[in-house]
């Protein structure tokens, strides 16, 4: 058996207005302390993984802003990872990058380190929306990042985008899509904006200073994204994920399909052998625990009910849906036995879910309403 490894880099130079991921303002000294703690956490986690399951199929370093990291420190940490794991011959190594924090030298270093899938956090090609999101890069930074990736022969790279932004219209969305098609990245993650509690963006919306597009406009935007990308040979393999054939993110597929993965860093989650655990999101607690050789866990559960709910939620987000045989083998019950039957039948009748002998999946009409459908189905 193989597994995926996620490393959280919780530092940024500034905080985006919409983001509720755990992060701290970057400092060199704090970064050094953090990497030492990561090495301790890795050493403590390894004995919990069966030696036969230590082949690493995917490595994903996210954040935060990983591209701020000191490259020499990163190199030493990657060497530690290689000591503990057997690297798959076709290891997928993803690394998140802010466009303004990358140059040719740094990207070449990352490639030599083994990164083969850089992900550029662009979010928008509209400078007004970038300002609203408190993003620091400029449009030319985004174009330069993609140019560098191609110049350095990265066959696989991705960009992250957001729709449903305040003041966004069908026209400005179309402008973003035109820029994407001009760049033609192998992978696109296109997320609908979620307004998280306690963020500066939520405060502006609650105070009436900003207004979100209504649900009908957002649904229309989602359809336009899917149609335009499909027209240019991208296929949607998960609600927010579009790829050219063969360029799906294998690390994320592991999450959605219930595969094993280990997460390191504050707020990181792990799922190994039907057992889920999560780290504290607090950096001070994280560092203190590991300085005493204790894992910084706040959640440690193997609840069958929680695993069933998660399998339904994640499975329905994918294009192939929930595989009946796999679900039955894993949990000993059918999908229909695990969900609210009355809601399921109503959703099938309403054309939101398309069941067949092998899968249960959302229809084209159901995808934009996935969150609501999942809430209705999960007991």
PEPECOR-V685334 format. One record per pair of residues at least 12 apart in sequence whose C-alpha atoms are under 6 Angstrom apart, sorted by the first residue. I is the first residue (numbers start at 0). J is the second residue. D is the distance in Angstrom with one decimal. If there is no record, write none. Layout:
i:I j:J d:D
i:I j:J d:D
//
This chain:
i:0 j:52 d:4.7
i:1 j:52 d:5.3
i:1 j:54 d:4.7
i:1 j:55 d:5.7
i:1 j:56 d:5.9
i:2 j:55 d:5.3
i:2 j:56 d:5.8
i:2 j:259 d:5.0
i:2 j:260 d:5.1
i:3 j:55 d:5.8
i:3 j:56 d:5.7
i:3 j:57 d:4.6
i:3 j:58 d:5.9
i:3 j:260 d:4.4
i:4 j:58 d:4.8
i:4 j:260 d:5.6
i:4 j:261 d:4.9
i:4 j:262 d:5.9
i:5 j:58 d:6.0
i:5 j:59 d:4.8
i:5 j:60 d:5.9
i:5 j:262 d:4.6
i:6 j:60 d:4.7
i:6 j:262 d:6.0
i:6 j:263 d:5.0
i:7 j:61 d:5.3
i:7 j:62 d:5.3
i:7 j:264 d:5.0
i:8 j:61 d:6.0
i:8 j:62 d:4.7
i:8 j:63 d:5.5
i:8 j:65 d:5.5
i:9 j:22 d:4.3
i:9 j:23 d:6.0
i:9 j:62 d:5.3
i:9 j:63 d:4.6
i:10 j:22 d:5.2
i:10 j:23 d:4.8
i:10 j:24 d:5.5
i:10 j:25 d:4.8
i:10 j:63 d:5.0
i:10 j:64 d:5.9
i:11 j:24 d:5.2
i:11 j:25 d:5.3
i:11 j:63 d:5.5
i:11 j:64 d:5.3
i:12 j:24 d:5.6
i:12 j:25 d:5.7
i:15 j:132 d:5.7
i:15 j:133 d:4.9
i:15 j:134 d:6.0
i:16 j:132 d:5.1
i:16 j:133 d:5.7
i:16 j:199 d:5.1
i:16 j:200 d:5.1
i:17 j:198 d:5.9
i:17 j:200 d:5.4
i:22 j:63 d:5.8
i:36 j:289 d:5.9
i:53 j:84 d:5.3
i:54 j:84 d:5.8
i:54 j:85 d:4.6
i:54 j:86 d:5.7
i:55 j:85 d:6.0
i:55 j:86 d:4.9
i:55 j:87 d:5.6
i:56 j:87 d:5.3
i:56 j:90 d:5.0
i:57 j:90 d:5.4
i:57 j:91 d:4.6
i:57 j:92 d:5.9
i:57 j:250 d:5.5
i:58 j:92 d:4.7
i:59 j:92 d:5.8
i:59 j:93 d:4.6
i:59 j:94 d:6.0
i:60 j:94 d:5.0
i:61 j:95 d:5.3
i:66 j:96 d:5.0
i:92 j:114 d:4.9
i:92 j:115 d:5.4
i:92 j:116 d:5.8
i:93 j:116 d:4.5
i:93 j:117 d:5.5
i:94 j:117 d:4.9
i:94 j:118 d:5.9
i:95 j:118 d:4.7
i:96 j:118 d:5.8
i:96 j:119 d:4.9
i:97 j:119 d:5.8
i:97 j:120 d:5.3
i:98 j:140 d:5.3
i:98 j:141 d:5.4
i:98 j:144 d:5.8
i:99 j:136 d:4.9
i:99 j:140 d:5.6
i:116 j:155 d:5.3
i:116 j:156 d:4.8
i:117 j:156 d:5.0
i:118 j:156 d:5.7
i:118 j:157 d:4.6
i:118 j:158 d:5.4
i:119 j:158 d:4.7
i:120 j:158 d:5.9
i:120 j:159 d:4.9
i:121 j:159 d:5.7
i:121 j:160 d:5.9
i:122 j:159 d:5.6
i:122 j:160 d:3.7
i:122 j:161 d:5.0
i:123 j:160 d:5.9
i:124 j:175 d:5.6
i:157 j:184 d:5.8
i:157 j:186 d:4.4
i:157 j:187 d:5.5
i:158 j:187 d:5.1
i:159 j:188 d:4.8
i:160 j:189 d:4.7
i:161 j:189 d:5.5
i:161 j:190 d:4.8
i:161 j:191 d:5.6
i:161 j:192 d:6.0
i:162 j:191 d:4.9
i:162 j:192 d:6.0
i:163 j:191 d:5.6
i:163 j:192 d:5.5
i:163 j:217 d:5.6
i:165 j:210 d:5.5
i:165 j:211 d:4.5
i:185 j:242 d:5.9
i:185 j:243 d:5.4
i:186 j:241 d:5.9
i:186 j:242 d:4.4
i:187 j:241 d:5.1
i:188 j:239 d:5.5
i:188 j:240 d:4.6
i:189 j:239 d:5.1
i:190 j:239 d:5.4
i:236 j:317 d:5.7
i:236 j:318 d:4.8
i:237 j:316 d:5.5
i:237 j:317 d:4.0
i:237 j:318 d:5.4
i:238 j:316 d:5.4
i:255 j:313 d:5.0
i:259 j:271 d:4.8
i:265 j:278 d:5.6
i:265 j:279 d:5.6
i:265 j:280 d:4.5
i:266 j:278 d:4.9
i:266 j:279 d:5.3
i:266 j:280 d:4.1
i:274 j:301 d:4.7
i:275 j:300 d:5.4
i:275 j:301 d:5.9
i:276 j:298 d:5.1
i:276 j:299 d:4.3
i:277 j:296 d:5.6
i:277 j:297 d:6.0
i:277 j:298 d:5.0
i:278 j:295 d:5.4
i:278 j:296 d:4.3
i:278 j:297 d:5.6
i:279 j:295 d:5.9
i:279 j:296 d:5.8
i:279 j:297 d:5.4
i:312 j:373 d:6.0
i:315 j:360 d:5.8
i:320 j:359 d:5.5
i:320 j:360 d:4.1
i:321 j:358 d:5.4
i:321 j:359 d:5.2
i:322 j:357 d:6.0
i:322 j:358 d:4.6
i:323 j:357 d:5.5
i:323 j:358 d:5.4
i:338 j:376 d:5.2
i:338 j:377 d:5.4
i:338 j:378 d:5.8
i:339 j:376 d:5.0
i:339 j:378 d:5.8
i:351 j:364 d:5.8
i:351 j:365 d:4.2
//
